[in-house]
Amino acid sequence: MIPIRDANPSYTRPVVTWLIIAAAAYVFLAIQPSGQNAFNEFLFEYAAIPCELTTFSPLEAVDLQSCTTDDVGIPFFPAKNLLASAVISTFLHANLVHLLGNLWSLWIFGNNVEDAYGSGGYLLLYLASGLAATAAFVLTNPGEVTPLVGASGAIAGVMGAYLVLFPGARVVSVFPILFFIPVAIPAAIFLVLWFAGQFALIGDSTGIAWQAHVGGFLFGAGVSFLLRRPLLRRVEGHRRRLAGRQSGLKSFG
């Protein structure tokens, strides 16, 4: 199930969505090392690692065998900022397909959610969803020493918000089993199927952090449910202002 676009026009310029996309692309293209060994070292230096976040200390050699709170060796990166790593991870990607898949989903769902939250609120939602996603993965994998990377947890929060705020909007998608014929389905169906699909990854060996997706999605949906009325009033205000401007232009003409 691959989303192509949504039939849900936005009423403001999604500046924050554009900036997040640009920042993630810049990090991938200009900052992340291209060689596999250098990239792996980069991840251990900057990305979130559950073992570090549960023990509140940078990884040591002994932790690669078994995550421990015992400080018995020299950390690989003693100056690593563990709290910052939880945010930095949301701007790192394993490969180009990983990057493009995440940013495409943000491009489709982000603009309308930014309409509802406003630029500042939307940025807070995005970052908080990323932190919630990281927390969900860390809580379910406290001894994991593999770095967690990708914006998918934060974007899942945006998708959860979209489900609550725009369940009836149409999402044009293609399904491989239907020979990639575009089909427009309600956002509620698309997003619920996407969410349910995360649990099909349990026990999968792909390395996809489904727990982060679930945590981010539930966070975004929960916050948006609590704020649904004022958020939708904001969207309606945008719509009326745009309609008023268009009406004025027609009258002037």
Secondary structure by P-SEA (a helix, b strand, c coil): cccccccccccccaaaaaaaaaaaaaaacccccccaaaaaaaaaacbbbaaaaaaccccccccccccccccccccccccccaaaaaaaaaaccccaaaaaaaaaaaaaccaaaaaaccaaaaaaaaaaaaaaaaaaaaaaccccccccccaaaaaaaaaaaaaaccccbbbbbccccccccbbbbcaaaaaaaaaaaaaaacccccccaaaaaaaaaaaaaaaaaaaaaaaaaaaaaaaaaaaaaaaaaaaac
